[in-house]
Amino acid sequence: MPLITGFYAALATLLVLVLAARIVWLRNVRKIGLGDGGDQQLARAIRVHANAVEYLPLALLLLLILELQHTAALWLNVFGISLIVARVLHALGLSGSSGYSFGRGVGIVLTWLTMLAMLGVALWHYLALQVLLAR
């Protein structure tokens, strides 16, 4: 049972729901039913939410695959913590400014590095299995 991935998926879901709630709140306050109505803060909130939704599914899928491949729990937690920290940093950074910010820059770099590391481990597992099966 993929308990570790379940934990990080729950945290990621909480993040996405918080970001979505912020959009709903802004829509209600600004009386904007659809789109961003030209409101820059709402447009940025929509983009922050969308960015999380774009990256988290693939990252969590990679984490799940690694857990199913019996990757060490330490590595799964390192990847999970890195992913959540990265996405929170990115959300905070982009929420504050549509330009460059520390959180946005570090958040996306850490997201990409985490995903690259996970895909590297997944590919390594695949290649190692192919070598074993070829013997």
URJOJO-V272550 format. One record per backbone hydrogen bond with DSSP energy under -1.0 kcal/mol. NH is the residue of the N-H (numbers start at 1). CO is the residue of the C=O. If there is no record, write none. Layout:
nh = [NH;NH]
co = [CO;CO]
This chain:
nh = [3;6;7;8;9;10;11;12;13;14;15;16;17;18;19;20;21;22;23;24;25;26;27;28;29;30;32;39;43;44;45;46;47;48;49;50;51;52;53;54;55;56;59;60;61;62;63;64;65;66;67;68;69;70;71;76;77;78;79;80;81;82;83;84;85;86;87;88;89;90;91;92;93;94;95;96;97;105;106;107;108;109;110;111;112;113;114;115;116;117;118;119;120;121;122;123;124;125;126;127;128;129;130;131;132;133;134]
co = [1;2;3;4;5;6;7;8;9;10;11;12;13;14;15;16;17;18;19;20;21;22;23;24;25;26;27;36;39;40;41;42;43;44;45;46;47;48;49;50;51;52;55;56;57;58;59;60;61;62;63;64;65;67;66;72;73;74;75;76;77;78;79;80;81;82;83;84;85;86;87;88;89;90;91;92;93;101;102;103;104;105;106;107;108;109;110;111;112;113;114;115;116;117;118;119;120;121;122;123;124;125;126;127;128;129;130]
